[in-house]
């Protein structure tokens, strides 16, 4: 049993078991609604794995099931991909068997579904297995990259860049890799083993070979791609973190600049008090107008003066309308700091007129510090009564000490004694942070009043921070307070150079992995095919070698192969039998020893000069030599030499044939030929002499019989007259027969040589000798001859005369019509003599040319039956041929060929 079969069965069994487990988990997930485990997608894999397992079995409905399920998977996953592009799922919701999938996972599933469709519909001759392998490789690439890159649910929910196309949960990526590898394994296990090396190359396995090496290359390149992507991602993330940190620092610096501007405003107002013994509300408004307070300091909610009061009962504080105001919280102190006037003059600020700023214990340290250090100081967080919005209510108060009519004394005791009060500025933390963040990255900011971010110290935040986002922190020290500022990007940064670099690394890496996988697979397949071809060629060579050995071993002629030094390398059994040598005894010896002494130079010339240029008798035709047997005896042989090369070596093959029997047969044939020639010559001489010598006595007998017939006719009885008539007729026919036989025997013995002869003139002479016969028969002749042939003129005339005479003799009821023409065919002239006579039966077409052969009785058509035999002998003696074409009742056409004049010209 083939070893591949159990592995294929085991592979299919594992897939079926895995499919059943996946299907069970999927069913449990649907029934129990185990959404936390995200098991719904396993249904797709269960169906896919079942069809994949079944696809390796030779069921008749395999293609239908694979095509249907593959099409369903492709439609569902394409729907998910289109939903990713369009921003929503197109025609399937987010529940049931098809929950929304990530784009990377959907792309891998789409490749596997396409592989099922290809396996179902694409013919094997179009590279079906290669296409399936490439699609499986793409799925493996997506799964491997997705597993290495990874993605959190938040990242999958907020896609950024084309790298999102391969982002998926690591478990999903691992499943894609496992299913893709399983598909390739099944693909390989389904390949037929190489059992017949002689099969055509198209039947050899092309896919699956080198699968392990291809997957290793794929994994290595994908790992390198993931590493490069991770490095690019970390670098980009570090750059983003640095950018965020710089942005937060710039916001903090802007906060410090804004606080400095507030301090400069207060210090300017301080100069107003130093230059006057008393500052009224009107002077305060003029100062605010001079510094363009409403435009430059629009975010300051209150800008005013806090008057120092030693005795609160004697305080003369009034509002802008002149009505006394005083807000004295409970408690007795040495001095009070009541708000005397403030800008902007609006109802919200009028509510604080007369308010004792030092009544709040948390603020008194800031006032004392400003007095003692003679500098602007910030109070802790305050809730602004100018704001109704709880978010914008937290704020701060900046104070600067002022002295009427003089600058600040240098002595601390003097400053305490001469202190007139404080100028102050109230601002909202929201306005302060909002003005400082203009032009920066879109960020969420938090401001803490303290050196550590604590919920109790939070003053203001633009929006809640994401729990997984990057947070940068910076410390701000101004006005005797230490603040903490935190920042976090409020949205994903726009795709920039870093994102493009990461996407480019990912795209190039995946493409390179797929290309290298395909190249490795193709090279491995080519190697497998090359090995199969090598095995096939080796087996073919062995078969050819066995066939060649069988041919040479069974050959009747001896075959001897030597090298360039005439050393024998191979001898077939026929040669060993011919030379009467023991088997193997001639190997290694000199081939010259196989020939007689006088024949050895011939073989030496073949070795020395080779066969290019070829000497006469060497290689072009067999050469008759005298061979020498192992026992020293000699025999005639015929040798054919052939010279050939292999690389730089020269070899000579000699085919040796024993012609002893042929020599004996040739000698016997020569002897019999000579006897036949002598017999023919004697027979010819006898026929000539007999026909010539018989003429005289026959002529005498015929004369006297004719004399008896004339003298004694009617004098004897009727029987005697009849007998005499028979004798006269017999003597006459015998005389004509002897004359024709003499004419036949004379052909070829006349001693005349063929000469260029005008065929038309010969035909005219023949016609002139038949004038009376032609006139009597009323014959019509049509002669179209314009050629000269090499022939004996008298014989050519006799040839035409016999053929024309036969046409007249064997005529039908109509008057004879005879046509004579000729055409050139290479070196010969082809003549035609056609008539409208009685014709010849097909079975008699050859017989009419035999001597003394007649097809009719003498009473029907007189003659000796030797005329056409004379025609054949004339034509063949001139090197031509003669034949007839005829049908009974349709006349006859006699053809003959004669050499043209140019052949001898």
C-alpha positions in Angstrom: 0.0 0.0 0.0 1.2 3.5 -0.8 2.6 5.4 2.2 0.8 8.5 1.1 -2.7 7.1 1.6 -2.6 6.8 5.4 -1.2 10.3 5.8 -3.9 11.8 3.6 -6.6 9.9 5.5 -5.1 11.0 8.8 -5.0 14.6 7.6 -8.7 14.5 6.6 -9.6 12.8 9.8 -7.9 15.5 11.9 -9.7 18.2 9.9 -13.1 16.5 10.4 -12.4 16.2 14.2 -11.3 19.8 14.4 -14.4 20.9 12.4 -16.6 19.0 14.8 -15.0 20.6 17.8 -15.3 24.1 16.3 -18.9 23.5 15.4 -19.7 22.3 19.0 -18.1 25.4 20.5 -19.9 27.6 18.0 -23.2 26.0 18.8 -22.6 26.4 22.5 -21.7 30.0 22.0 -24.9 30.7 20.2 -27.1 28.8 22.6 -25.5 30.1 25.8 -24.8 33.6 24.2 -21.1 33.4 25.3 -20.3 36.6 23.7 -17.4 37.2 26.1 -15.5 34.3 24.4 -16.3 35.5 20.9 -17.1 32.1 19.5 -19.5 32.9 16.8 -16.9 33.1 14.1 -16.1 29.5 14.7 -19.2 28.5 12.7 -17.6 29.8 9.5 -14.4 27.7 10.3 -16.5 24.7 11.1 -18.2 24.8 7.7 -15.0 25.6 6.0 -13.0 22.9 7.6 -15.7 20.3 6.9 -15.8 21.2 3.2 -12.0 21.3 3.1 -11.8 17.8 4.6 -14.4 16.5 2.2 -12.8 18.2 -0.8 -9.9 15.8 -0.5 -12.2 12.8 -1.0 -13.3 11.8 -4.5 -17.0 12.4 -4.0 -19.1 13.4 -6.9 -20.7 16.3 -5.1 -17.4 17.7 -3.7 -17.2 20.5 -6.3 -20.8 21.5 -5.7 -20.5 21.7 -1.9 -17.1 23.4 -2.1 -18.3 25.9 -4.6 -21.5 26.8 -2.6 -19.8 27.1 0.7 -16.8 29.0 -0.8 -19.2 31.4 -2.5 -21.0 32.0 0.8 -17.8 32.7 2.7 -16.6 35.1 -0.1 -19.9 36.9 -0.1 -20.0 37.3 3.7 -16.4 38.4 4.0 -16.6 40.8 1.0 -19.6 42.2 2.7 -17.4 42.8 5.8 -14.6 44.4 3.7 -17.1 46.7 1.9 -18.5 47.6 5.3 -15.0 48.5 6.5 -14.6 50.7 3.5 -18.1 52.2 3.5 -18.2 52.5 7.3 -21.0 50.0 7.9 -22.1 46.5 7.2 -24.0 46.4 3.9 -26.5 43.6 4.0 -25.8 41.5 7.1 -26.2 42.6 10.7 -24.0 42.2 13.7 -25.6 39.1 15.2 -26.3 35.5 14.4 -23.9 33.4 12.4 -22.1 36.4 10.8 -20.9 38.9 13.4 -18.9 41.8 12.2 -15.3 40.8 11.5 -12.1 42.8 11.4 -10.9 43.6 7.9 -7.7 41.5 8.3 -9.6 38.5 9.5 -12.3 39.0 6.8 -9.6 39.2 4.1 -8.0 36.0 5.3 -11.4 34.2 5.3 -12.1 35.6 1.8 -8.8 34.1 0.5 -9.8 30.7 1.9 -13.2 30.9 0.4 -11.7 31.8 -2.9 -9.5 28.8 -2.6 -12.6 26.6 -2.2 -14.2 28.2 -5.2 -11.0 27.7 -7.3 -10.8 24.1 -6.2 -14.4 23.6 -7.3 -14.4 25.3 -10.7 -10.9 25.7 -12.0 -9.6 22.8 -14.2 -6.3 21.2 -13.0 -4.6 22.0 -16.3 -4.9 25.8 -15.6 -2.8 25.5 -12.4 -5.6 25.0 -9.9 -3.2 23.8 -7.1 -0.9 26.7 -7.6 -3.7 29.2 -7.3 -5.0 27.5 -4.2 -1.5 27.5 -2.7 -1.0 31.2 -3.4 -4.4 32.0 -1.8 -3.5 29.9 1.2 -0.2 31.7 1.4 -2.0 35.1 1.4 -4.2 33.9 4.3 -1.2 32.7 6.2 0.5 36.1 5.6 -2.6 38.0 6.9 -2.9 35.6 9.9 0.8 35.8 10.8 1.1 39.5 10.4 -2.2 39.9 12.4 -0.9 37.6 15.1 2.5 39.4 15.4 1.1 42.9 15.1 -2.0 42.4 17.2 -4.9 44.8 17.9 -6.9 45.7 20.9 -10.7 46.2 20.6 -10.2 49.9 20.9 -7.6 49.9 18.1 -9.9 47.8 15.9 -12.8 50.2 16.6 -10.7 53.2 15.6 -8.9 52.2 12.4 -5.9 54.3 11.3 -4.0 53.7 8.1 -3.9 50.7 5.8 -2.2 48.8 8.6 -5.7 48.3 10.0 -6.3 45.8 7.1 -4.1 43.3 8.8 -4.9 44.1 12.4 -6.8 41.4 14.2 -6.9 39.5 17.4 -3.9 37.2 17.9 -6.3 34.2 18.2 -7.9 35.0 14.9 -4.5 35.3 13.2 -3.4 32.0 14.6 -6.5 30.3 13.3 -5.9 31.8 9.8 -2.3 30.4 9.9 -3.4 27.0 11.0 -6.2 26.7 8.5 -3.9 27.9 5.7 -1.2 25.4 6.6 -3.8 22.7 6.8 -5.0 23.6 3.3 -1.5 23.3 2.0 -0.9 20.0 3.8 -4.1 18.6 2.3 -3.1 20.0 -1.0 0.2 18.1 -0.8 -1.3 14.9 0.5 -3.8 14.9 -2.3 -1.0 14.9 -4.9 -0.5 11.6 -6.7 2.8 9.8 -6.1 5.3 9.3 -8.8 4.8 5.7 -9.8 5.5 5.9 -13.5 8.5 7.9 -14.4 7.6 7.7 -18.1 4.4 9.7 -17.7 4.2 13.1 -19.4 5.5 16.1 -17.5 2.0 17.5 -17.2 1.0 14.5 -15.0 3.9 15.0 -12.6 3.3 16.7 -9.2 3.8 20.4 -9.6 2.3 21.8 -6.3 3.0 20.8 -2.8 6.7 20.1 -3.4 8.9 22.0 -1.1 6.0 23.0 1.1 8.1 23.0 4.3 10.8 25.3 2.7 8.1 27.6 1.3 6.4 28.0 4.7 9.7 28.6 6.4 10.5 31.3 3.9 7.0 32.7 4.4 7.3 32.7 8.2 10.8 34.2 8.2 9.9 37.1 5.8 6.7 37.7 7.7 8.6 37.7 11.0 11.1 40.2 9.6 8.2 42.3 8.3 6.4 42.2 11.7 9.7 43.2 13.4 10.3 46.1 11.0 6.7 47.2 11.4 7.0 47.0 15.2 10.2 49.0 15.1 8.5 51.6 12.9 5.5 51.6 15.1 7.6 52.1 18.3 9.6 54.9 16.6 6.4 56.6 15.4 4.9 56.2 18.8 8.0 57.6 20.4 7.8 60.5 18.0 4.2 61.0 18.8 4.9 60.9 22.6 7.6 63.5 22.1 5.3 65.7 20.1 2.6 65.4 22.8 5.2 66.2 25.5 6.4 69.2 23.6 2.8 70.4 23.1 2.1 70.0 26.8 5.2 71.9 27.7 4.3 74.7 25.3 0.8 74.9 26.9 2.5 75.2 30.3 4.9 77.9 29.0 1.9 79.7 27.6 0.2 79.5 31.0 3.3 81.1 32.6 3.4 83.8 30.0 -0.3 84.6 30.6 0.3 84.8 34.4 3.2 87.1 33.7 0.9 89.3 31.7 -1.5 89.4 34.6 1.4 90.3 37.0 2.5 93.1 34.6 -1.1 94.5 34.7 -1.1 94.5 38.4 2.4 96.0 38.7 1.2 98.8 36.3 -1.7 99.5 38.6 0.7 99.5 41.5 2.6 102.4 39.9 -0.7 104.3 39.7 -1.0 104.1 43.5 2.6 105.0 44.1 2.2 108.2 42.1 -1.0 109.3 43.9 -2.0 110.0 47.5 -5.4 108.6 46.7 -6.8 106.7 43.7 -10.5 107.1 42.8 -12.8 104.9 40.7 -12.5 107.4 37.9 -8.7 107.2 37.9 -9.0 103.4 38.0 -11.2 103.4 34.9 -8.9 105.7 33.1 -6.0 103.4 33.8 -7.9 100.4 32.6 -8.8 102.2 29.4 -5.1 103.2 29.0 -4.0 99.6 29.2 -6.8 98.4 26.9 -8.1 96.2 29.6 -11.3 95.0 28.0 -9.5 93.7 24.9 -6.1 92.6 26.1 -7.4 91.0 29.3 -10.8 89.8 28.3 -10.4 86.6 30.2 -9.8 88.5 33.6 -13.1 88.2 35.4 -12.3 91.0 38.0 -9.6 93.6 38.2 -9.7 95.9 41.3 -8.3 97.2 44.5 -8.5 95.7 48.0 -8.2 98.4 50.7 -6.5 97.8 54.0 -8.8 98.7 56.9 -7.6 98.8 60.5 -11.0 99.6 62.1 -14.0 98.1 60.3 -16.4 100.2 62.1 -14.9 103.4 60.6 -14.7 102.0 57.0 -16.1 104.3 54.4 -16.5 101.8 51.5 -19.2 102.7 48.9 -20.4 101.2 45.6 -20.4 103.2 42.4 -23.7 104.8 43.3 -22.3 106.1 46.6 -24.1 103.7 48.8 -22.0 102.2 51.7 -21.0 98.6 51.3 -19.3 96.3 53.7 -19.1 92.5 54.0 -17.6 91.6 57.3 -17.5 87.9 58.0 -17.6 86.9 61.6 -14.3 87.1 63.6 -12.1 89.8 64.9 -8.7 90.6 63.4 -6.1 93.3 63.5 -6.7 94.4 59.9 -9.1 93.7 57.1 -8.8 93.7 53.3 -12.1 94.8 51.8 -12.7 95.2 48.0 -12.9 98.9 47.3 -13.7 99.0 43.6 -13.4 96.5 40.6 -13.8 96.3 36.9 -15.7 95.4 34.8 -18.5 97.2 36.5 -21.2 94.6 36.3 -23.7 93.2 38.7 -21.6 90.1 39.3 -18.6 92.1 40.4 -20.7 94.6 42.5 -21.6 91.6 44.7 -18.1 91.4 45.9 -17.7 95.1 46.8 -16.8 95.4 50.5 -16.0 91.7 50.7 -13.1 91.0 53.1 -10.6 89.1 51.0 -8.7 88.1 54.1 -11.7 86.5 55.7 -10.9 83.2 54.0 -8.1 81.5 55.9 -6.7 79.8 52.7 -6.2 83.2 51.0 -4.5 85.0 53.9 -1.1 83.3 53.3 -1.1 84.6 49.7 -1.8 88.1 50.9 0.9 88.0 53.6 3.4 86.4 51.2 2.7 89.2 48.6 3.2 91.8 51.3 6.3 90.3 52.8 8.0 89.4 49.5 6.8 92.5 47.7 5.7 90.3 44.6 2.7 89.0 42.9 1.2 86.0 44.5 -1.6 83.5 43.6 -4.2 82.3 46.0 -5.3 78.7 46.1 -8.3 77.6 44.0 -11.3 79.8 44.5 -14.9 79.4 43.3 -15.7 82.4 41.2 -19.0 84.1 42.0 -18.8 85.6 38.5 -19.4 82.2 36.9 -22.6 80.2 36.9 -21.2 77.3 34.9 -19.7 74.8 37.4 -17.0 73.8 34.9 -15.8 77.4 34.5 -16.2 78.4 38.2 -12.8 77.2 39.5 -10.3 80.0 39.3 -7.5 81.9 41.0 -6.8 85.4 42.4 -3.5 87.1 41.8 -2.6 90.0 44.3 0.2 92.6 44.4 0.8 95.0 47.4 0.4 98.8 46.8 1.6 101.8 48.8 0.0 105.3 48.5 2.3 108.0 47.4 5.5 106.1 47.5 7.3 103.0 46.3 7.5 99.9 48.4 9.7 100.4 51.5 12.7 98.1 51.7 12.1 97.2 55.4 9.5 94.5 56.1 8.2 96.4 59.1 7.9 99.6 57.1 6.0 97.7 54.3 3.6 96.2 56.9 3.0 99.7 58.5 2.6 101.6 55.2 0.6 99.0 53.2 -2.4 100.6 51.6 -3.9 97.4 50.2 -3.6 95.1 47.2 -4.5 95.3 43.5 -5.9 92.0 42.3 -7.0 90.1 39.2 -9.5 87.2 39.2 -9.5 84.7 36.3 -11.1 81.3 35.5 -8.9 78.3 35.1 -10.9 77.4 32.0 -10.2 80.8 30.4 -6.5 80.5 31.3 -6.1 77.0 29.9 -8.2 77.8 26.8 -6.1 80.8 25.9 -2.8 78.9 26.4 -3.7 75.9 24.2 -4.5 77.9 21.0 -2.6 76.6 18.0 -1.5 73.3 19.7 -2.4 69.7 18.9 -6.0 68.6 19.7 -5.5 67.5 23.3 -7.4 67.0 26.5 -5.9 68.9 29.3 -6.0 68.7 33.1 -4.9 71.4 35.6 -4.1 70.5 39.2 -3.4 73.0 42.0 -0.6 71.2 43.5 2.6 69.2 42.8 0.8 65.9 42.3 -2.3 65.0 40.2 -5.0 64.1 42.7 -8.7 64.2 42.2 -9.1 66.7 45.0 -6.6 69.1 43.5 -8.2 69.0 40.0 -9.0 72.5 38.9 -10.1 72.1 35.3 -10.2 69.5 32.5 -11.2 70.0 28.9 -12.6 66.4 28.6 -12.3 63.0 30.3 -9.1 61.2 29.5 -9.0 57.8 27.7 -7.9 55.1 30.1 -5.4 53.6 27.6 -4.1 56.8 26.0 -0.7 58.4 26.4 -0.6 61.1 29.2 2.2 63.7 29.5 2.7 65.9 32.6 4.5 69.2 33.2 4.9 71.3 36.4 4.2 75.0 36.4 5.6 77.3 39.2 4.1 80.9 39.2 3.1 83.4 41.9 4.2 81.2 44.7 2.0 78.3 43.6 3.0 74.9 42.1 0.6 73.6 39.4 0.6 70.3 37.5 -0.6 70.3 33.9 -1.5 66.9 32.1 -2.2 66.4 28.4 -3.5 63.6 26.2 -4.3 63.5 22.5 -8.0 64.0 22.0 -8.1 62.2 18.7 -6.0 59.8 16.6 -3.3 61.8 14.8 -3.7 62.3 11.1 -1.8 59.9 8.8 1.6 61.3 8.4 5.0 60.2 7.3 5.3 57.7 10.1 2.0 56.1 9.3 2.9 55.9 5.6 6.3 54.4 6.4 4.6 51.8 8.6 2.0 51.0 5.9 4.7 50.8 3.3 6.8 48.4 5.4 3.8 46.3 6.0 2.7 46.3 2.3 6.1 45.6 0.9 6.8 42.9 3.5 3.5 41.0 2.8 4.0 41.3 -0.9 7.6 40.1 -0.6 6.5 37.2 1.6 3.9 36.1 -1.0 6.3 36.5 -3.9 9.1 34.7 -2.1 6.7 32.0 -1.1 5.5 31.5 -4.7 9.1 31.6 -6.0 10.3 29.1 -3.4 7.3 26.8 -4.2 7.8 27.1 -7.9 11.6 26.4 -7.5 10.9 23.5 -5.3 8.3 22.3 -7.7 10.8 22.7 -10.6 13.3 20.8 -8.6 10.8 18.0 -8.0 9.9 18.0 -11.7 13.5 18.0 -12.6 14.1 15.0 -10.4 11.1 13.3 -11.8 12.3 14.2 -15.3 15.8 12.9 -14.4 14.3 9.7 -13.2 12.2 9.5 -16.3 15.2 10.1 -18.5 17.3 7.7 -16.6 14.7 5.0 -16.9 14.2 5.9 -20.6 17.9 5.7 -21.1 18.0 2.3 -19.4 15.2 1.1 -21.6 16.9 2.5 -24.6 20.1 0.8 -23.5 18.4 -2.5 -23.0 16.6 -2.1 -26.4 19.9 -1.2 -28.1 21.7 -4.1 -26.4 18.9 -6.4 -27.5 19.2 -5.1 -31.0 22.9 -5.5 -31.1 22.9 -8.8 -29.4 20.3 -10.2 -31.8 21.8 -8.6 -34.9 23.0 -11.1 -37.5 25.9 -8.9 -38.6 28.9 -8.4 -36.4 29.3 -5.0 -34.6 32.7 -3.8 -33.3 33.2 -0.5 -31.6 36.7 0.9 -31.1 38.3 4.1 -29.8 40.7 6.3 -31.7 43.6 3.9 -31.1 41.7 1.0 -32.6 41.2 -0.6 -29.2 38.1 -2.7 -29.1 35.5 -1.5 -26.6 32.4 -3.5 -27.6 31.8 -6.7 -29.6 28.3 -8.1 -30.1 27.7 -11.9 -30.1 27.4 -12.1 -33.9 30.9 -10.7 -34.3 32.3 -13.1 -31.7 30.6 -16.0 -33.6 31.9 -14.7 -36.9 35.5 -14.4 -35.7 35.1 -17.7 -33.7 36.4 -16.0 -30.6 35.5 -16.9 -27.0 33.0 -14.4 -25.4 34.8 -11.3 -24.1 38.2 -12.3 -25.5 38.3 -9.5 -28.1 37.6 -6.7 -25.7 40.8 -4.5 -25.3 42.6 -6.0 -28.3 43.4 -4.2 -31.5 40.8 -4.1 -34.2 43.5 -4.4 -36.8 44.0 -8.0 -35.9 40.5 -8.7 -37.2 41.6 -8.1 -40.8 44.2 -9.7 -43.1 47.5 -8.0 -43.4 46.7 -6.4 -46.7 43.4 -4.9 -45.3 44.8 -3.3 -42.2 45.9 0.0 -43.8 42.2 0.6 -44.7 41.2 0.7 -41.1 44.3 2.7 -40.1 43.3 5.4 -42.7 39.8 5.5 -41.2 41.4 6.2 -37.8 44.0 8.6 -39.1 42.0 10.8 -41.4 38.5 10.1 -40.1 35.5 10.2 -42.4 35.5 14.0 -43.0 36.5 14.4 -45.8 35.6 10.8 -46.6 37.9 8.6 -48.6 36.3 6.5 -51.3 35.0 3.3 -49.7 35.2 4.6 -46.1 31.8 5.2 -44.7 29.8 6.0 -47.8 29.5 2.4 -49.1 30.3 -1.0 -47.6 33.9 -2.2 -48.3 34.7 -5.8 -49.1 37.7 -7.0 -47.1 39.3 -10.2 -46.1 38.6 -10.8 -42.4 40.8 -12.9 -40.2 39.3 -15.3 -37.6 40.6 -16.0 -34.1 42.0 -19.3 -35.3 43.9 -17.6 -38.2 41.6 -18.6 -41.1 40.3 -15.9 -43.4 36.9 -15.3 -45.0 35.4 -12.6 -47.2 33.5 -9.9 -45.4 31.8 -6.6 -46.0 32.6 -3.7 -43.6 30.8 -0.4 -43.1 32.7 2.2 -41.1 31.1 5.1 -39.2 33.0 7.6 -37.1 31.3 9.5 -34.2 32.3 11.8 -31.3 31.3 12.0 -27.7 32.7 15.1 -26.1 36.3 15.1 -27.2 36.7 11.4 -27.8 36.5 9.8 -31.2 35.0 6.3 -31.8 34.6 4.1 -34.8 31.9 1.5 -35.3 32.4 -1.2 -37.9 29.5 -3.4 -39.0 31.0 -6.6 -40.4 29.0 -9.0 -42.5 30.2 -12.5 -43.6 29.7 -12.7 -47.3 31.1 -16.2 -47.9 27.7 -17.6 -48.9 27.0 -14.5 -51.0 30.3 -15.0 -52.8 29.4 -18.6 -53.6 26.0 -17.5 -54.8 27.5 -14.8 -56.9 29.9 -17.3 -58.5 27.0 -19.7 -59.2 24.9 -16.8 -60.6 27.8 -15.7 -62.8 28.2 -19.3 -64.1 24.5 -19.6 -64.8 24.3 -16.2 -66.4 27.1 -17.1 -68.8 25.3 -20.4 -69.6 22.1 -18.5 -70.2 23.8 -16.0 -72.4 25.3 -18.7 -74.4 22.0 -20.6 -74.6 20.2 -17.4 -75.7 22.8 -16.7 -78.3 22.5 -20.3 -79.6 18.7 -20.1 -79.6 18.8 -16.7 -81.4 21.2 -18.2 -83.9 19.0 -21.2 -84.3 15.9 -19.2 -84.8 17.6 -17.0 -87.4 19.1 -19.9 -89.2 16.0 -22.0 -89.0 13.8 -19.2 -90.3 16.2 -18.3 -93.0 17.0 -21.9 -94.1 13.4 -23.0 -94.0 12.3 -20.2 -96.4 13.7 -22.0 -99.5 12.1 -25.5 -99.2 8.9 -23.9 -97.9 8.9 -21.5 -100.9 9.3 -24.6 -103.3 6.5 -26.5 -101.6 4.2 -23.5 -101.7 5.0 -22.9 -105.4 4.3 -26.5 -106.5 1.1 -26.7 -104.4 -0.1 -23.5 -106.0 0.8 -24.9 -109.4 -1.2 -28.1 -108.7 -4.1 -25.9 -107.7 -4.1 -23.9 -111.0 -3.6 -26.9 -113.3 -5.9 -29.5 -111.8 -8.7 -27.4 -110.4 -12.0 -28.9 -111.4 -10.2 -32.0 -113.0 -10.3 -33.9 -109.7 -13.1 -34.4 -107.3 -14.3 -31.9 -104.8 -12.3 -33.4 -102.0 -9.1 -33.1 -103.9 -9.7 -29.4 -104.7 -10.4 -28.8 -100.9 -7.3 -30.7 -99.9 -5.2 -28.7 -102.3 -6.7 -25.4 -101.0 -5.8 -26.4 -97.4 -2.2 -27.2 -98.5 -1.8 -23.8 -100.3 -3.2 -21.9 -97.3 -1.0 -23.8 -94.8 2.1 -23.2 -96.9 1.3 -19.5 -97.3 0.6 -19.0 -93.5 3.8 -21.0 -92.7 5.7 -18.7 -95.0 4.3 -15.5 -93.3 5.0 -17.0 -89.9 8.6 -17.7 -90.8 9.0 -14.2 -92.2 7.7 -12.6 -89.0 9.8 -14.8 -86.9 12.9 -13.8 -88.9 11.9 -10.2 -88.5 11.6 -10.6 -84.7 15.0 -12.4 -84.5 16.7 -9.7 -86.6 15.8 -7.0 -84.1 18.9 -6.2 -82.2 21.1 -8.2 -84.6 21.2 -5.7 -87.4 24.3 -4.0 -85.9 22.8 -0.6 -86.3 23.3 2.0 -83.6 20.5 4.4 -82.4 20.8 7.8 -83.9 18.8 11.1 -83.5 15.7 10.4 -85.6 12.8 12.6 -86.5 9.7 10.9 -85.2 7.3 12.7 -87.5 9.3 11.6 -90.6 9.3 7.9 -89.3 5.5 8.1 -88.8 5.0 9.5 -92.4 7.1 6.6 -93.9 5.0 4.1 -91.9 1.8 5.7 -93.2 3.1 5.6 -96.8 3.7 1.9 -96.6 0.1 1.4 -95.5 -1.5 3.7 -98.0 -3.7 1.1 -99.7 -4.8 -0.4 -96.4 -5.7 3.0 -95.0 -7.6 4.0 -98.2 -9.5 0.8 -98.3 -10.6 1.1 -94.6 -11.4 4.9 -95.0 -9.1 5.6 -92.0 -8.5 9.2 -90.7 -5.1 9.9 -89.1 -4.1 12.9 -86.9 -0.3 13.1 -86.3 1.1 15.7 -83.9 4.8 14.9 -83.6 7.5 17.5 -83.2 10.3 15.7 -81.5 13.6 13.8 -82.2 14.4 10.6 -80.4 17.4 8.4 -80.3 16.4 5.3 -82.2 17.2 3.0 -85.1 15.2 4.7 -87.9 14.0 1.5 -89.6 12.8 0.0 -86.3 11.0 3.3 -85.4 9.2 3.1 -88.8 8.3 -0.6 -88.1 7.0 0.4 -84.6 4.6 3.0 -86.0 3.7 0.7 -88.9 2.7 -2.2 -86.6 0.7 0.0 -84.2 -1.2 1.8 -87.1 -1.8 -1.5 -88.9 -3.3 -3.0 -85.7 -5.5 0.1 -85.3 -6.8 -0.5 -88.9 -7.1 -4.2 -88.5 -9.1 -4.3 -85.2 -11.5 -1.6 -86.2 -15.2 -1.5 -85.3 -18.2 -0.5 -87.4 -17.1 3.1 -87.7 -14.2 4.1 -90.0 -10.9 4.0 -88.1 -9.7 7.3 -86.4 -6.1 7.2 -85.3 -4.3 9.9 -83.3 -0.5 10.0 -82.8 1.1 12.6 -80.4 4.0 12.9 -77.9 5.1 15.0 -74.9 8.3 15.4 -73.1 8.8 13.8 -69.7 12.3 14.5 -68.3 14.8 12.7 -70.6 12.1 10.6 -72.4 9.5 11.3 -74.9 6.1 9.8 -74.2 4.2 8.7 -77.3 0.5 7.9 -77.6 -1.2 6.0 -80.5 -5.0 6.1 -79.9 -7.7 4.5 -82.0 -11.5 3.9 -81.9 -11.4 0.2 -82.5 -12.9 -2.8 -80.7 -10.7 -2.4 -77.6 -9.1 -5.0 -75.4 -10.3 -6.7 -72.3 -8.4 -5.6 -69.1 -7.2 -9.1 -68.3 -5.5 -9.3 -71.8 -3.6 -6.0 -71.7 -0.3 -7.7 -70.9 -1.0 -10.8 -72.9 -1.2 -9.0 -76.3 2.6 -8.2 -76.1 3.5 -11.9 -75.9 4.8 -13.6 -79.0 2.3 -15.7 -81.1 -0.5 -14.6 -78.7 -3.9 -14.0 -80.4 -7.2 -12.9 -78.9 -9.3 -13.7 -82.1 -9.5 -16.5 -84.7 -7.7 -16.2 -88.0 -11.0 -16.0 -89.8 -12.0 -12.9 -87.8 -8.7 -11.1 -87.9 -5.8 -12.7 -89.9 -2.2 -12.5 -88.7 0.5 -14.3 -86.8 0.2 -12.6 -83.4 3.8 -11.4 -83.4 3.4 -7.7 -84.3 3.0 -6.3 -80.8 5.8 -8.6 -79.5 8.1 -6.9 -82.1 6.9 -3.5 -80.9 7.8 -4.4 -77.3 11.2 -5.7 -78.3 11.9 -2.5 -80.3 10.9 -0.2 -77.4 12.8 -2.1 -74.7 15.9 -2.4 -76.8 15.9 1.4 -76.9 15.5 1.7 -73.1 11.8 2.5 -73.0 8.6 0.9 -72.0 5.3 0.1 -73.7 1.8 -0.5 -72.4 -1.8 -0.2 -73.4 -5.0 1.4 -71.9 -8.2 0.1 -73.3 -11.8 -0.8 -72.6 -13.9 -3.2 -74.8 -15.8 -1.1 -77.4 -14.0 2.1 -76.6 -10.8 1.7 -78.6 -7.3 1.4 -77.3 -4.4 3.8 -76.5 -0.9 2.4 -76.9 1.8 4.2 -74.9 5.5 3.9 -75.3 8.6 5.9 -74.3 11.9 6.6 -76.1 14.9 8.6 -75.1 15.1 12.1 -76.3 17.9 13.6 -78.4 19.2 15.8 -75.5 20.2 12.8 -73.5 22.9 12.0 -75.9 23.5 15.4 -77.3 
